[in-house]
Amino acid sequence: MTVPVLVFMGPAGTGKSTVAGMLAGRLGWDFQEGDDLHPAENVAKMASGHALNDDDRWPWLDRVAAWIDGQVASGRPGIITCSALKRTYRDVLRRDDVTFVLLMGDPKLVLDRLLRRQGHFMPPALLTSQFETLEFPDADEQAIHVDLDLTPGQQVQEVVDRLHLASTPS
């Protein structure tokens, strides 16, 4: 039996944490906020307005991959957030049972969300660099795209419907 793990991906402000958390709650699956796995140096760098480079991201991606591997090894489905902006980053996370869920929409909408967000280390000034870095998943990647024009509840339902997901039995 395969153990599905979903990686909610996309630039900051697209609602990854909100939608992923709602879906995990609905399905009874484990949830990990990928930002919580960043080394302290990464958080400090972003909070000071500097974009991460690839060297900054590799240790973080290794931590995200380790969480995915732990879920699979324990036989528990899970959901994790991770920007996973480049294919090379997704390659670190890719497993047979991993599906990437790209939340994406108009960059102006995303910026508006970031400007209203409180208490997060990612400043809105770094959003442009995230959109410039984003490589949309290719057809050979196991990924779906969910539009930001939907409400978070509609986004959850779209993921459930498109991936044919069911709650984990208690």
MOLIN-V900395 format. One record per residue. N is the residue number from 0. RES is the residue in one small letter. PSI is psi in radians with two decimals (none if undefined). Layout:
# MOLIN-V900395
n: <N	N>
res: <RES	RES>
psi: <PSI	PSI>
This chain:
# MOLIN-V900395
n: <0	1	2	3	4	5	6	7	8	9	10	11	12	13	14	15	16	17	18	19	20	21	22	23	24	25	26	27	28	29	30	31	32	33	34	35	36	37	38	39	40	41	42	43	44	45	46	47	48	49	50	51	52	53	54	55	56	57	58	59	60	61	62	63	64	65	66	67	68	69	70	71	72	73	74	75	76	77	78	79	80	81	82	83	84	85	86	87	88	89	90	91	92	93	94	95	96	97	98	99	100	101	102	103	104	105	106	107	108	109	110	111	112	113	114	115	116	117	118	119	120	121	122	123	124	125	126	127	128	129	130	131	132	133	134	135	136	137	138	139	140	141	142	143	144	145	146	147	148	149	150	151	152	153	154	155	156	157	158	159	160	161	162	163	164	165	166	167	168	169>
res: <m	t	v	p	v	l	v	f	m	g	p	a	g	t	g	k	s	t	v	a	g	m	l	a	g	r	l	g	w	d	f	q	e	g	d	d	l	h	p	a	e	n	v	a	k	m	a	s	g	h	a	l	n	d	d	d	r	w	p	w	l	d	r	v	a	a	w	i	d	g	q	v	a	s	g	r	p	g	i	i	t	c	s	a	l	k	r	t	y	r	d	v	l	r	r	d	d	v	t	f	v	l	l	m	g	d	p	k	l	v	l	d	r	l	l	r	r	q	g	h	f	m	p	p	a	l	l	t	s	q	f	e	t	l	e	f	p	d	a	d	e	q	a	i	h	v	d	l	d	l	t	p	g	q	q	v	q	e	v	v	d	r	l	h	l	a	s	t	p	s>
psi: <2.33	2.65	1.92	2.47	2.24	2.35	1.90	2.08	2.89	3.01	2.85	2.52	0.03	-0.10	0.32	-0.90	-0.73	-0.94	-0.74	-0.74	-0.72	-0.77	-0.75	-0.73	-0.73	-0.70	-0.28	0.47	2.73	2.56	2.37	2.19	1.95	-0.56	-0.51	-0.23	-0.08	2.39	2.64	-0.60	-0.66	-0.79	-0.78	-0.70	-0.82	-0.73	-0.49	0.09	0.24	2.29	2.57	2.60	3.08	-0.71	-0.59	-0.63	-0.54	-0.83	-0.64	-0.81	-0.62	-0.65	-0.71	-0.78	-0.68	-0.67	-0.79	-0.83	-0.64	-0.69	-0.83	-0.78	-0.59	-0.12	0.38	2.22	2.70	2.92	2.30	2.59	2.46	2.24	-0.69	0.83	-0.56	2.66	-0.69	-0.56	-0.77	-0.55	-0.58	-0.55	-0.29	2.28	2.89	-0.64	0.26	2.27	2.29	2.35	1.82	2.03	2.10	2.60	-2.84	2.21	-0.52	-0.66	-0.75	-0.75	-0.74	-0.73	-0.76	-0.67	-0.49	-0.20	2.40	2.52	0.39	2.53	-0.27	1.91	2.57	-0.46	-0.39	-0.07	-0.73	-0.75	-0.56	-0.75	-0.62	-0.57	-0.51	2.19	2.01	2.51	2.43	2.90	-0.47	0.01	2.51	1.64	2.65	2.72	2.26	2.23	2.44	-0.16	-0.29	2.69	2.81	-0.69	-0.70	-0.62	-0.77	-0.84	-0.68	-0.74	-0.80	-0.83	-0.83	-0.54	0.05	0.95	2.63	2.71	2.65	2.30	2.49	none>
